[in-house]
Amino acid sequence: MKIHFIAIGGAVMNNLAVSMVKKGFQVSGSDDEIFDPALSNLRKHGILPAEPGWFPEKITLGLDAVILGMHAKPGNPELDRALKLGLKVYSFPEYLYEQSRDKIRVVIAGSHGKTTITSMIMHVLRHQHIDFDYLVGAKTEGFDIMVRLTDAPVIVIEGDEYLTSALDPRPKFLHYKPHIALISGIAWDHINVFPTFSGYVEQFSLFIKSIEKNGHLVYCQNDPVLRQVVEESGRQDSSLPYAAVESVTENGKSWLIRQKPKFEKYPLKIFGNHNMLNISGAREVCRLLGIKEDDFNSAITTFKGASNRLERIADNGESAVFRDFAHAPSKLKATVESVKAQYPDRKLIAVMELHTYSSLSREFLSHYRNSMDQADIPVVFFSPHAIALKKLPSISPEDVIKGFDHPDLKVFTDTAKLEEFIRSCKIDKTNLLMMSSGNFGGIDLQKLCSEIF
């Protein structure tokens, strides 16, 4: 099989390309810009394009398939040529489905927690020596790439609700047709694609309808919007609700509790009520895959979390630095509250970057109200340059303070001044929580940690 990737440098695209190389396919690709870690990953496997740009001459009748990444825009010269030649063009979710038609498909969806839940299931399946394929949106310990496609009988997919490609505005998760589906919750996001909350919610209704006949839906019963969507779907009687697992926190460490048939405590390397919900959802999915509760509980004790998801990057015993992907209001609130609840005797400096289209919209800022109330020192950073690149109307620090409705909120628009402020803070018995889907304008967190500790 000969396949060509348009926009091969994307996070999933480069990993899918590598997976196809490992499967024995002949792979080529193009992109107008490729950065690490994609650049190193593609070079390591011998499929890094010789130069950046789009080259229609790479698109020939000899190709069996063309995979179109979300980064490629309408009018892309390689895409236009592929369509003119009548080649089969797939988006990556369409191609993933084609490669997993004969597998049991497990799809994890929701506005928050899907990367962590997917990673938990992967961790437990590997612990139980079960062969499986996967797609996950972050680097996970023990897995060298983010996509695996083999002859395994099961595939676990992180299902994203963002648009599919330049040719297909539908959410990616509508292509997967799961046998087992999980929805972690619904909280409005991606307002550049879904300008109304009702339109956003509708995508999850469509996702439920896409579940295979006699399939299973697992959902978080704590979410009132999600409960209503499930009720209106007509699948309520055949769906499986979950709530947070029973747990206890002692001296900054969390334990999973099992009451029957005998009382047992399982030490955890992760914490936070949102993670207790994630564990519960992952456990229910694993049960449907035939894994016993005892085996799940034993395996989850060694799970350290997905990269950038409440990841501990520095710790001296009295203070710690955590990194998290939190950017949407629900994620931000859950993460801040989890760190404060886990370490109530430590001061919490919470730093969040407005980086996505939604978060940089003046109209959306009010959704962040009360999201950082548990932080002792709440800080927000945004880059006017990032707003200009996204071609959005400008916002001011005053807009941010008004949106968050926090009079003590500190707002920075300059990376150097943000770093200077963090260095000036006393960090004795203090946790520093850095939350962003970006990098705060180029802050080297490891270097910063070494300077403040």
N, C-alpha and C positions, 0 to 999 in steps of 0.2 A: 504493500500500500504506500502510495506517495501522497503526502498531505502538506499543505502550505498554510502557515499561520499569518494572517494579516493583523498587525499589532501584537507581535509575539512577546513583547516586553511586559505585558500586563502581569499582575501578581498571579492570577490563576492561569493565564495563557502560557506563561513560560514553564510553569510546573506541568501543565497538560502536555505541552510539547515534549518535555523530558520524559514523561510517562509513556508517550507514544514511541520515543526512541528506545526505551527499555522494552517495549513490546515488539520491537523489531521493525517498526515502520521507518520509511525514508521521510525525513522531516526537513522542511525549509521554512523560512519566515522573514518578515520585514517589520520595521518600526521606524518612526521618525526620531525617537529618543528611547534609550534603554539605560536604566540606572541599576546599581546594586540594590538588593541581592540578585535580581533577575540577570544582570549582565554576567556575573560570575557563574551563575547556574547554567546559563546557556553556553558560555565558553567552555565550562568543564565537560559538557556533553557534546561539544563539537557542532553546535547549531547556532552559534552567535552570528548574526548577519555581518557580512564583511564591512558594510558601511551603513550609516543611518539613511532613512529615506524610503520612498515607495518606488518600486520597480515593476511596472506592468509586464515586462519581458519575463519575469519569473512565473507568470501565470500562463500555463500551457495546457494543451489538451491531454497531456500525459498525467495530470494530477487526478487522483481519485477523489479528493475532497479539499475544500478550502474552509478554514476555520476563521471566523470573523470575530475579532475582539471588540469589546465595548468602546475602546479608545479610538477606533477607526470611525471617521465621520462620513456622512453621505457625500458622494462625489469622490471618494478615495479612488485613485487611478487603478489600483490593483483590484479593488472590488468591482469597479465598472467593467474591467476586462473579464473578470471571472463570470459576471452576469452575461456579458456579450457572447462569451464562448459557450454559455449554457452549462457551466460546471456546477456541481452540487456545492452550495455554500451553506455551511452550518454556523450558527452561533455556538459558543462553547457549551451552553446548557443543552442545546439540541444534540450536539455531538456526544455529550456525556450520556444522554438518554440512549442514543443509538448503540453506544458501547455497553449499555447495561440492560438491554431489553429483557434478557433471560435471567437477570439477577433479582433477588429480593431487594427492593429499593427502600431505604430508610431516609427520610428527608426531615431535617430539623429547621424549622422556620420560626419567625417571631421578630419583634422589633429589638429585642435585647436577649443576650445570653446564648444565642445559637452557636457561636464559635466555641464557647466553653462546653456546652452540652454535647456538641459533636465530638470535641476532644475527649470528654469523659467516656463516651461510648467507645471511641477508638481505643482508649487506654484499657478499658475493661475487656474488650474483645481480644486485644493482643495478650493481655494477662491470662485469658482463658484459652489461648492458642487456637483461636478461631480465625480462619482465613477470610479476609474481606478486602474490598476496595474502598476508596474514600475520596472525598473532596472536602477540604476544610480551609477556612479563610485566614489562618494564621499558622506560624511555625509551632509545632507541637513536639514536646520532648519525646524522643524515641522514634520519630518519623522524619526521614531525611528530605522528603518533598511534601507538598501540600495536595498533590493529586496522585492517586494510584489506580491504574486500570490493568487488570490481569484477567484470569479465568476464574477468580474467586466467586462464590455463589451469592455473596451479599455485598452491597455497596451502601455506605453511609455518606450522605450528602448534606452539607450546610446549604440550605435553600435561601437565597437572597431575594428580597422583594424589589430590588432595583431593576431598571429596564435591561432588556436582553442585549440589544445591539442597534446599530444604525438602521437596520432593516426591520426591527421588531421591538416595539415599545412596551411589550408585555413584560411583567416581572419574570425573572429567571426561574423562580420556583414553579411556575405553571407548566414547565416542560418536563418535569421529572416523573409525574404520575406515581406517587409513592404507594407502597403496600403498607408501610408504617409511617405515619406523619406525626410530628410534634409541633405544637405552637406554644411558645413560651410567654407570649403577651403581645398586646397591640398598643403602641404609643406613637403618635404621628411623627413621621420623619420623611426625608426626601421631598420637601415641599416644592422643589424645582420640577419634579416629575408628577407629584400628586398634590396639586394646589389646595385641595379640600380634604378635610379629615374623613368625610364620608367616602370619598374616592379612594383614599388610602385603605380604609377598613374593607372596602369591597374586594380588594385584591386577596384578602385572607378568606373571604367567602368563596371566591373562585378557586383558591388553593384547596379548600376542603372539598369542593366539587371534583377536583382533579384526582382525588384519592381513588385507587383501584377498587373495583367492586369487592366486597368482603374484606376490605382493608381496615386498618385501625387508626383512629385519631386519638392522640394523647394531648391533653391541654392543661394549662395552669388555671385552676379554678379560682385563684385569688384575683384574677383580672376581670372586672365587670363587663368591659367592652367585649372581651374574648368570650365570656360566658354567653352573652347575648348572640354573638355571631354563631356559636355552636348551637344554641337553641333554635335559631332561625334556619340553620342548615338542614334540620331534620335528622341529624346524626346523633343527637344527644343520648339516645338510649344505647347506642353502640360505641360511644366514646368513653375515654378513660380519663377522668380528671385527676390532677395531683396537687398536693400542697407541700409545703416545706417539710423535709425530714426532721425528726426530733433530734435536737442537738443541745450541747451545753458548752459554754466557754469558761475555761479555768486558766487563770494566769496567762492570758493572751494566746491560749491554744484552744482550738475547737475540737469537739468530739462528736461523732455520730452515735446516736443512741438506738439500741434495739431492745424492746421490752420483752418480747416473747419469741420463742418458748422459754428463754431465760434472758436475764438482763445482761447486755453486753455493751461495751464502749469501744468505738473504733477511732483512733487518733487520725485527724485530718491535717493536711498540709495547706488547705485553703480555708477561708472563713467568709462570714457575711451571710445575712439572711437570703440575699439573692442567689448565693452559691448553694444554700441548703435547698432552695427551690430547684436549682439546676441539677443537683444530685438526684432529687426526687424524680424529675422528668427523665433523666438518663437511666435511672434504675427501672422505671416502668418500661422504657423502650427495650432495655436489655432483657427484662423478664419476657417480653414478647418474642425475643430472639432465643429464648430457652435457657437463659442464665439464672441460676438460683440466687436468692437474696444474699445468702451467706457469702457466696463467691463474689457477688458484686461488692458487698461491703468490704471484703478483704482487699479487693483490687483497688477500690477508690482511696484507700488509705495512703497509697503511694502516688496519687495524682497531684502534680504540682501546679496545675493550671496551664492555660494556653499562653503563648507569648503576648505580652502587652495587656493581659487581662489580670488586673490586680497583682502584677508581678513585682515581687520584692527584689530590688536591684542593689540595695545596700542595707546593712544592719550592723550596729555596734553593740546590740544588747539593750540599750536604753532608748535609742532612736533608730528610725528606719526610713528608707525612701521606697515608695511604691510607684510603679508606672501602670497606667491603665488607658484603654482605648476610649473611655467614656467621653461622649460628646453630646449625645441626645439628652434631653432633660431627665428622662426616667433612669438612664444609665448613670448620669452624673449624681443624681440624688441617692441612688442605691449604693454607689461606690463610696461616696463621702460618709454616709450613715454607717456603712459596714466597718470602715476603718476606725471611726470614732467609737462605735460600740465594742469593737474588739480591744481597743486600747483607750478606755475612758480616762485614764490618769495621765495620758500624754496630750500635749498640745497638738493640734492638727493644722498644718498649713496646706491648704488645698489650692492647687494652681490648675486652671482649666483654659485650654485654647479653643476659641471659636474658629473653626476651620472649614466646616462643611457649608454647603449652600444654605441649608436650613438655618444653621446657627448664626450665619452672617446676615440673615434677613432681619431688618428692623421689626417687621410685623410678627416675626416668630419669637423674638427675645422674651416676650412676656411669659412664654411657656417655661422659662427657667426660674420663675418665681419660687422662692423657698428651697430651691434645689441644693444650695450650699449653706443652709442655715446651721448645720452641725459643725461647720468648720470654724475654728477659732480665728484663723486669718484666711478669709476667702480672697482669691486672686483670679482675675480673668485677663487673658492676653489675646489680642487679635492683631493681625497684620493688615494695614491699609493696602499694601501691595497685593496681598492675596485677594482682597475684595475687588481690586481693579482687574486682576487676572480673570476672575469669575464674572466680570462685567456686571457687578451688582451695585446698587446705590450705596453710597458711603454711609457708615454709621459712626457715632461718636462715643467716647467714654460715658458721656451722660446718658446716651441711649441704653448702654449696657447696664449701668447702675439702675436706671428706671425699670428695665426689663427684669432684672434679677430681684428688684425690690429689696435691696440690702444696703443700708446706708454706709456700712463699713467696708463694702466691697472695694478692693483696690484694682484698678484697671491699667494695663500697660499696652502700649503699641510699639514699643522698641525692645528688641531682644536683649541688648546690652543692659538696659535699665532694669529689665526683669531679672536678669542674672545677678546684677548688683544688689537688688532688693533681697533676693533669696540668700545671697552670701551674708547680708547684714543681719539676718534673723538669727536669734539664738536657737540652737537646735538641741539643747539639753532636754531630755525626756519629751522629744518632739517627733512627730511623723510628718514627712513631706510627701504629699500625694500629687503626682504630675499626670494630668489627664489630657490626652489629645489624640486625634487621628492624624495629626501632622507631627512637627518636631519643634514647635515654638520658635520658628524662624531660624532654626539651625543650632539649637542648644545641644551640646554634647553632655548627655546626662551622666555618663560614667565619669567623665572628667569633673563635672560639677560635684558629684558625690565624693570624689577623692579630695576635693578642695574643702568641702564643708564638714567632713568627718575628720 
